[in-house]
């Protein structure tokens, strides 16, 4: 048995507490359904932390960027994420315009994990003057910025990250003092212990390797001095102090 599926508990990638084996799915399981690809015959094991509830797999921990590009983010990726190219960037552009449009001339925006640059292009067309895309898996936007930004957006990225601590640390280094991180990832449903990885969002072929709870988001951001709150089950924000721009209202999950 390989180390990735060893039965003994392993440290949670977010909080460090023991995480037992939780479930196993075929590599081709994806968010669009079972008819997209045939079974691959490759098992992908996921663990769940007994403390913060974070679900993760170690299957991809030793993959290189080239591995991800050739085996997940390839020409077939659109088959498992139909909204990637146009629908999601358009919807996110509308959201950012609604929440931050009054400040479009004075804030610097970074779209972290911005894929094809669609969101940045939409924001520029909407009048945002300072917008940058960064995505190590996109050749056109793979150069890491060497400056800080007031607003960092990261839509449908965190669930793709094998190392969430690195994600939060890197974003912290790119965020200006008084800045805000606005990110999306779908939180686990309340009945995750019953449905396990039959949950539609658990899809290794989509690159969904990290599945969060509200507690896991807190365990990720709080040690770095951030407040984190959820506007709904899929949209969240992290900040060290309330920013002087935008219109963000948190629900009951906001924490210090």
C-alpha positions in Angstrom: 0.0 0.0 0.0 1.4 3.4 -1.0 2.0 6.2 1.5 -0.8 8.2 -0.1 -3.4 5.7 1.1 -1.7 4.4 4.3 -4.4 3.6 6.9 -2.8 5.5 9.7 -4.0 9.0 10.3 -1.9 11.8 8.7 -1.6 15.5 9.8 -4.3 17.8 8.5 -2.9 20.1 5.9 -4.7 23.0 7.5 -4.6 22.6 11.3 -2.2 19.8 11.8 -4.5 17.5 13.7 -5.0 13.8 12.8 -6.9 13.2 9.6 -8.2 9.6 9.0 -9.0 8.0 5.6 -12.5 9.2 4.6 -13.4 7.8 1.2 -11.9 6.8 -2.2 -13.1 7.7 -5.7 -11.9 7.1 -9.3 -9.6 9.7 -10.7 -12.1 10.5 -13.5 -14.9 11.5 -11.0 -15.8 15.0 -11.9 -18.3 17.8 -11.3 -20.3 17.2 -14.5 -21.2 13.6 -13.9 -20.3 10.0 -14.6 -20.9 10.1 -18.3 -18.0 12.5 -19.2 -15.2 10.0 -18.9 -15.0 6.2 -18.4 -13.5 4.9 -15.2 -9.7 5.4 -15.1 -9.0 2.5 -12.7 -6.9 4.9 -10.6 -8.1 5.3 -7.0 -7.8 8.7 -5.3 -8.0 8.5 -1.5 -9.2 11.4 0.6 -8.8 12.1 4.3 -10.9 14.1 6.7 -9.6 16.0 9.7 -11.3 15.1 12.9 -10.9 18.6 14.3 -11.6 21.2 11.5 -13.4 18.8 9.1 -11.0 19.6 6.2 -11.1 16.9 3.5 -8.0 16.5 1.3 -6.1 14.1 -0.8 -2.3 13.5 -0.9 -2.6 11.9 -4.3 -1.3 14.9 -6.2 1.2 16.2 -3.7 4.3 15.2 -5.7 2.8 16.2 -9.1 4.7 18.9 -11.0 3.0 21.8 -12.8 3.6 19.9 -16.0 1.7 16.9 -14.5 -1.3 19.1 -13.7 -1.2 20.7 -17.1 -1.0 17.4 -19.0 -3.4 15.3 -16.9 -6.0 17.8 -15.5 -5.8 21.3 -17.0 -5.6 20.0 -20.6 -7.8 20.4 -23.6 -10.5 18.1 -22.0 -10.8 20.3 -18.9 -13.7 22.3 -20.4 -15.7 19.0 -20.4 -15.7 19.0 -16.6 -15.9 22.8 -16.0 -18.2 24.2 -18.7 -18.4 27.7 -17.0 -14.6 28.2 -16.9 -14.1 30.1 -20.2 -17.0 32.6 -20.3 -19.9 32.2 -17.9 -17.9 32.4 -14.6 -15.7 35.3 -15.6 -18.7 37.3 -16.7 -20.6 36.6 -13.4 -17.6 37.5 -11.3 -17.1 40.7 -13.2 -20.6 41.7 -12.4 -20.1 40.8 -8.7 -16.9 42.9 -8.5 -18.5 45.8 -10.3 -21.4 45.7 -7.9 -19.4 45.5 -4.7 -16.3 47.6 -5.6 -17.4 49.7 -8.6 -17.4 52.9 -6.6 -13.7 52.5 -6.0 -12.6 51.2 -9.4 -10.4 54.2 -10.0 -8.4 53.9 -6.8 -7.8 50.2 -6.0 -5.3 47.7 -7.4 -6.9 44.3 -8.2 -5.2 41.0 -8.5 -7.1 38.0 -9.8 -5.2 35.1 -8.3 -5.7 31.8 -10.2 -7.3 33.8 -13.0 -7.0 31.2 -15.7 -7.6 32.7 -19.1 -7.7 36.3 -17.8 -11.4 36.7 -18.5 -12.2 38.4 -15.2 -9.4 40.9 -15.6 -10.5 41.7 -19.1 -14.1 42.2 -18.0 -13.0 44.5 -15.1 -10.9 46.7 -17.4 -13.9 47.0 -19.8 -16.0 48.0 -16.7 -13.5 50.8 -16.0 -11.2 49.3 -13.4 -7.8 50.9 -14.1 -5.4 48.6 -12.3 -6.0 44.9 -12.8 -3.6 42.0 -13.0 -4.0 38.3 -13.5 -1.7 35.7 -12.0 -2.1 31.9 -12.6 1.0 29.6 -12.6 -0.9 27.2 -14.9 -1.6 29.8 -17.6 1.4 30.6 -19.8 0.2 34.1 -20.4 -0.1 34.9 -16.7 2.4 32.7 -15.0 4.7 35.5 -13.8 4.2 36.2 -10.1 3.6 39.9 -9.4 6.3 41.8 -7.5 3.9 44.3 -5.9 0.9 44.3 -3.5 -2.8 44.9 -4.2 -5.7 46.3 -2.4 -8.1 43.6 -3.6 -7.2 40.0 -4.4 -9.9 37.9 -5.9 -9.5 34.1 -6.2 -12.6 32.4 -7.6 -12.9 28.6 -7.6 -9.2 28.3 -6.9 -8.7 27.2 -3.3 -10.3 23.7 -3.8 -7.6 23.1 -6.5 -4.7 23.8 -4.2 -2.8 20.8 -2.7 -1.0 23.1 -0.2 -3.6 25.5 1.3 -1.0 27.0 3.7 1.2 28.0 0.8 -1.8 29.5 -0.9 -2.7 31.7 2.1 0.9 32.6 2.8 1.5 33.7 -0.8 -1.7 35.7 -0.9 -0.7 37.4 2.3 2.5 38.6 0.7 0.6 40.1 -2.2 -2.0 41.9 -0.2 -1.5 45.5 0.7 -2.1 46.8 4.2 -5.8 47.3 4.7 -6.6 45.0 1.7 -9.2 42.4 1.2 -9.1 38.8 -0.2 -12.4 37.8 -1.8 -12.5 34.1 -2.7 -14.9 31.4 -3.6 -15.0 27.7 -2.7 -18.0 25.6 -1.9 -18.2 24.6 1.8 -19.1 21.0 2.6 -22.8 20.2 3.1 -24.0 19.4 6.6 -24.5 15.7 5.6 -21.1 15.1 4.3 -20.5 12.2 6.7 -23.4 10.4 5.1 -23.0 11.2 1.4 -19.2 11.2 1.7 -17.5 11.7 -1.7 -20.6 11.1 -3.7 -20.9 14.9 -3.2 -20.8 16.4 -6.7 -18.1 18.9 -5.8 -15.6 16.2 -4.9 -14.0 15.7 -8.3 -10.3 14.9 -8.7 -10.6 15.1 -12.5 -11.6 18.8 -11.9 -8.5 19.2 -9.7 -10.7 19.5 -6.5 -8.2 18.2 -4.0 -9.1 20.4 -1.0 -12.7 20.6 0.4 -13.4 23.1 3.2 -15.6 23.7 6.2 -16.1 27.1 7.8 -13.9 25.8 10.6 -11.2 24.9 8.2 -11.2 28.3 6.6 -10.8 29.8 10.1 -7.9 27.4 10.8 -6.3 28.5 7.6 -6.6 32.3 7.9 -6.7 33.1 11.6 -3.0 32.1 12.4 -2.0 34.6 9.8 -3.8 37.4 11.6 -6.9 37.5 9.3 -10.6 37.7 10.0 -12.5 35.5 7.7 -16.2 35.5 7.0 -18.7 34.0 4.6 -21.2 35.9 2.6 -22.9 32.7 1.6 -21.9 29.0 1.3 -19.6 29.6 -1.6 -18.3 33.2 -1.3 -15.9 34.3 1.5 -13.5 37.1 2.4 -10.4 37.5 4.5 -8.9 40.7 5.9 -6.7 41.9 8.8 -8.8 45.0 9.3 -12.0 46.3 7.7 -11.0 47.8 4.3 -11.8 51.4 3.4 -13.3 50.4 0.1 -16.1 48.2 -1.2 -19.4 47.1 0.4 -19.0 43.8 2.2 -21.5 42.5 4.8 -20.7 39.3 6.7 -23.1 36.7 8.1 -22.8 35.0 11.4 -19.7 33.1 10.4 -17.4 36.2 10.5 -14.7 35.7 13.1 -11.6 37.4 14.5 
